[in-house]
Amino acid sequence: VNTELRFYGNVQVDERRQAYVQTRFAGWIRKVFADATGNFIGKGQPLFTIYSPDLVSTEHEYLLAKKNSESLQQSKVSGVASGAASLFSAAKERLLQWEVSPAEIEKLDQGGKAITDLTVNSPVSGYITQKNALPNMYVQPETMLYTVADLSDVWVLAQVFQNDAGKIKPGDLAEVTVDAYPGRVFNGHVDYILPQVDMNTRTLPVRLVFPNPGLKLRPGMYVNVRAKLAMGRQLVVPASAAFHSGTKNLVFVHSGEGSIEPRAVELGPQVGDEIVVTKGLKAEEQIVTSANFLIDSEAQLQAAAGAFVPPPPGAGQAASMNASAQEQANAELTTEPNPPHKGNNTVRVKLTGQDGKPITGTNVTVTFYMAAMPAMGMAAMKTVVSATDKGGGIYEGKGDLGSGGTWQVTIRAQLNGQTIANKQLRVNATGGM
């Protein structure tokens, strides 16, 4: 089974491909060569020159140690030659620790005198994303002078809904498209899944890595991401075949001789129009492919046959009064959302007289009733909504439906103790049972 996730992300610099340029000694910048943010700089190309009294003093020490080492290397006095060589080596090591390049040390050797303006080169090839170096600027070791970023590979930081967090893993292949380059696809992979969910958006940050030929993907770009997820061999059924009862998931299996057996199953992720079954079902078993339709049809058949036990309170009385009540008022039902769903809903009733004028000051109740279905292990359910007069003949209240499916609805309106409307209808609620 293969599936994919689609989400959005932003291009960012790969932090592992950034270099920061600082000096290990204090001094004054003399000349700046890399003078603009965004410019490309090659590895080893000059960034700036710097004058440092401490560095010049160390160069003098180095030249003196070099001269002494050369003049005393033939000394016959024990330890003199080795001591001079040791001092020379220590002076050179100090220059290297200050990140004076071997090329600069070679110039020092050849010139025989201290170099007052040391050239500092870029440690990597890339684009200058931050520049603080200015001529005549005094800098210290903690001063950040340049940031150079290699954009040959970039990160894409994306947000994946927490419901999909278990589907994606490092190494999964991914594609990126950008509106700026229609038809162009960039291929990469999932690099890392960050450990913390965003509390505000309930999304999980995911980091992907993409090669960036031609440097088309630029930091800050908004991109479309499609991750390709290989799930291996899985048992799948049509998503419509799974029935969600609230406490368990059911699949209806043909058990022979035209009978159907509800069977509890454990479900995995949904893949397109199919859903993975991890437990409770075997390959090649025959199932009903539209479980919700089956249950809804069964409920309607029971209603038609009078099999709902017990009937809604007042149902018999409502039948006898319905004709006279309808003559006095007309009741129209709407819900929000429309159609209603399993869970909390807003219920509205519009009450008008035979002349079409709104009726106010009435006691309005809306009763939702669903019969018991023993085969499914479901008891009867009833929700009564007391609607408040909102003016203009509109009455509104809230009610919680315990299940999706077909509900019998009774709207009753009473004015001064007399029933002026008693209407029965059916509504289909969305959501599982």
Buried (B, 14 or more C-beta within 10 A) or exposed (E): BEBBBEBEBBBBBBEEBBBEBBBEBBBBBBBBBBBEEEEEBEEEEBBBBBBBEEBBEBBEBBBEBBEBBEEBEEEEEEEBBEBBBEBBEEBBEBBEEBBBBEEBBEEBEEEEEBBBBBBBBBBBBBBBBBBBBEEEBEBEEEBEBBBBBBBEBBBBEBBBEEEBBEBBEEEBBBBBBBEEEEEEEBEBBBBEBEEEBEEEEEBBBBBBBBEBEEEBBBBEBEBBBBBBBEBEEBBBBBBBBBBBBEEEBBBBBEEEEEEBEBBEBEBBBEBEEBBBBEEBBEEEEEBBBBBBEBBBEBBBEBBEEEEBEEBBEBBEEBEEBBEEBBEBBBBEBEBEEEEBBBBEBBBBBBBBBEEEEEBBEBBBBBBBBBBBBEEBEBEBBBBBBEBEBEEEBBBBBEBEBBBBBBBBBBBBBBBEEEBBBBBBEEBEBBBBB
